[in-house]
């Protein structure tokens, strides 16, 4: 419920409230840990709040640089990434909420994040899809692809290795748009660090 500054989790079995966390702004992003025991909500004030399923209140929080539009947990559940309106992507320890390494800055706002394995992070900004390696808390861009106009919304489906991605968008075109992206062949050099 974005209007009343809560992130709420509802049971699909019986419609009951399964969890609730207060946020400091409009709730913009949500992610679930792979084991389904925890979930996270990013807000317009630049916070990420973590909750444990079945409990009210939050278990911890982190502070990003801007409004958090994207959150993703690594498949092992030990790391999560946040992406914000200012183009920052940060890696965090999911148990201690401590930052892992330095934040990575992109030229455009981050719209979607997704892990493909524990060491590959896909990052969708307003105009690009980046495939990055996660190494010792550092994000290193391996390849970047320019997205066509109208595909800049913020969702994607990827193969487990992150080489093939279907981006779902439609921002500004009034209809759902799909764009298939392949990182199998070199197209352009990665953007400079």
C-alpha positions, 0 to 999 in steps of 0.5 A: 500500500504505497499511499499509507507508507506500508509494504504489505504481504498478503497470503494467496491461500486465504487473503490474510495479512502475512507481513507488514513493514512501514516505509518512509516514502512510496513503496517502489520495489519489492523482492523476495529471498530465494528461500521465501523467509524474507522480503524487502521493500524499496521506497521513494525516500531511498530506503530498503526495509527488510521483513521476515515473513509472518512478522510485523515490523522490519528486521533491518534496513539500508540507505541508498543514494536515491529512490529505490526502484529495483531490488534483487536477492542473489540465488544463495540469499546471502547478498542483495542488490539495490538500484536507485533513481540516481543510477547507483547500484549497491551490493549488501550483506543480507544478514548484517545489512552492511555494504559489500564493496563500493557502489557502482554508478550508471548514467541513467536511473536503474529500473530493474535488477536480477541475478543470473547465478551468484556471480552475474548481475543484470542491470536495466537502466532507462536506456541500457541493459548491462551484464555484470560480474560480481566479484568480491563485492565489486560490480564489473560490467562485462557487456552493455546493450542499448534498449530501443525506445519504449522498452525502458519500463523495468522487468526482465526474464533471463536464462540462468547464465544471463546470456539471453534476456527478454526485457518487458517494457512499454513505458511511453508507448501505451502497450506492453513491449518485449525486446530480446537481448543476447549477450552471447556475441560481442556487440559493443565494448562495455561502458567505461568504469 
